[in-house]
Amino acid sequence: MTGDRSSASSDSLWQVRVITTTELAAQLDAEPVTTWAQTLLCPLTLNLPTQLRFTAEAIYQTCRSITGLRQHVEQWHYATGDGNLWLPIVHTAKGSLYAEAIGQTSQTTSQPVATDPVYCQPIHLSDEWRQPLYELGFRLLKALNAPPAVYLIQFGISEQTLYFDRLLPFPDLPAIASLGIQTPDLFHCHWHCLMGKPIYDLTIAGNHPTYQMVAH
């Protein structure tokens, strides 16, 4: 996704365009770099054209190397492995806000075919898991000199052990769970972070149930 600043607007409005990585690569090959001077890139994938240059390029490259990032985290004495839980971190220029965890629920279907995962928020996490997760998130973003954005720490919990899986530098599919549940939702938060706008609080709809985590 890209945002182009409208020069005709005194209010600095943005025109938002959604493009695929293939389309982006073609545009990068066809247009000089100067034509992108007023464009704010908001990639929602790690699979980006190699010729792309943008502000958060370094952290996207780091997050793309799952093995390398796991090895880095292991040096802090955290276990690593596959996980299906996500801790959203809204990392603003003034500091970080930790959103409620996101998980998956099983979707009942009569068709014997694979279905897309269904994400849910909030997942209840006890302080036993919250504190090490928050500490890990703080250390990761500080060590990586992370620019303002929404980050998702993918993790798992098994046999009383917390596992770090990977770090996503944008609101990936699990962030869909925040729509209509969290205010502001994670996609709004991400855009505000990129625009340098403050975010003061994250709230969950009061009439929404809390899901219980099932450790494997």
N, C-alpha and C positions, 0 to 999 in steps of 0.2 A: 504494500500500500504506500502511496506517496501523497504528499500534500503540497500544492503549489500556492504560494502567496499571490494574491491578486493585487497587482500594482494599481488597479483602478479604484480600489476601495481604501478610504481613509481609515477604516476600522481594522485594516490588516486581516481581512477574511481569508480563509483558505478554501481552495477547491480540492476536494479529495478524489483521487482516482485509485481504483483497485486494478492491479495488473499482475500477470503471472511472471514467474522468473524467466520464462522463455521470451516473453514480450520485453521484459526489462533488459535482458541481454542484447536483444536486437536493437533496442533504442540506444544502449550504451555504445554499440558498434557504429550506429548511424549518426549520432549527435556528438558534437564536441562537449567536453566536460563543462565548459562555461554555461551551457544551456541549463545545467542542473543547479546553478548557484542559488536559485530561489526555491529549491525543492527540498522538502523535509522527508527523508526516507523513513519508512516505518515497516521494516521487514517482519513478517510473521512466519518466517521459515529460516532454517539454518542453511538450506541449500541455495546459496546465492551465487551469481556469476562471479568468477574469479577477478574480473576487471573492475568490479564495483568498489568504490571508495566512499565511505561514509563515517560519521562520527563514532558509531559504536562498532566499527569493523573489528577491532582487536578482541572485544569480549565475545563477539559472534564466533570468531575463529577459535577462541579458547573453549567455548561451549560445544563447538562442533567435535572436538576431540574428547569423547566421553571417557576413553581409557586414560588419557593424560590428566583429566580433571579428577578422576577417581584416585589416581596415584597421588595427586597433590593433597586431596582430602585425607587419604590414608596416613600421610605424614603427621596429621593432627590427631591420630589415633581414633578415627572414625572407621567403622566397618563400611564396606561398599557392596553393592549388589543391585539386582533389579527390584523395582518397587512400583506400586500403582496408587500412591498417594502423592498429593502436591501441597506444598506450603507456598502461597502467594506472598510476595514481598513487594510492597509499593514503595519504591526507592525514589524519594524526591530529593531536590537539591538541599532541603533542610533536614533530611533524615529519613528513616525507614518506618513504615507502618506494616505490621504483620496481620494479614487477613486470616480468616478462618480456613482451615484445611479443606481440601477437596478430595473426594474419593470416587469410586465407581460403584454402580449398582447393577445387578443382573436384570436384564429385560426379558420378560416372559414372552415367548412367541410360539406359535403353532408350526412355524416353518422351520425345517431342519437345516437352516443356513445360518452363517455367521452374521451377526448384526453389529452395528456400530456401538461402541461403549456408551453408557449413559452416566453422566457425571453428576455428582451431588455435593452440595455445600449447605450447611457446615458439617464437617466431621468432628465429633468430639475427641479431643486429645487431652489427656491428663497432663498435669504439670511435669510429670516424669518424662514426657516426650516433648512437651512444648519448649522447655528451657534449653535442652541440647540442640533442638532444631533452630531456635532463635539465635543461639550462640553460633551455630554453624553458618546460618545465613549472614550474620554480621561479619564473621571472619572472611567468608567467601567474597562478599561484595567489597569489603575493604581491601583484601589482597589483590583482587582483580581490578581495583580502581574503577568500579562499575559506574557508568553514567546513569543519570535518572531514567527510570523505566520501571515496568512491572516485570518481576522475575518469578519464575516458578521453580522451587526446589522439588525435584521428584525424588521420593524416598519410599522406603518400605520398613515394616516392623515385623520381626519374626523371632519367636522364642526369646522375648525380652531384649532383643537387639535392634538398634536403629541402623538402617542401611541407607547410605547416600547413593542415589542412582545417577542423576545428572542435574545440570542447571540449564534452564531455558530463559533466554534474555528477552522474552516477549510473552504476552498472554496466549498460550497455545490452546488447543481444543478444550482442555479441562476448564479453562476460564469461562466457557459457556455456562457453567453451573452458577456463576455469579449473576447472570442476567435475571432481573426481577427478584433477586434474593439479597444481594449486597448493594449498598448505596455509598458512593458511586460504584458501579460494576467495574470489573478489572479492565475492560476495554476503554472505558472513559478514563480510568486512572492512568492507563498507559499513555493515552494522548495528552493528558494534562502534564504528566511527567516530561514528555518530549517537548512540550510547549513551555516548560518552566513555570507552570501554574501550581499554586499550593494546594495540598490536600490535607485537611485537618483531622478527618476522622473517617472510619469505615464502620458502617452499621449493617446489621442483619435484620431482615424483616421479622418483627416480633411474633408473628403468627406462623412462622415456618418451623417445622420440626428439626431437631438435631439428630444427625445420623450417628450411629455407634460404629466405631472402628472394629473390624474383625482382623486380628493379627493372624498371620500364617505361621 
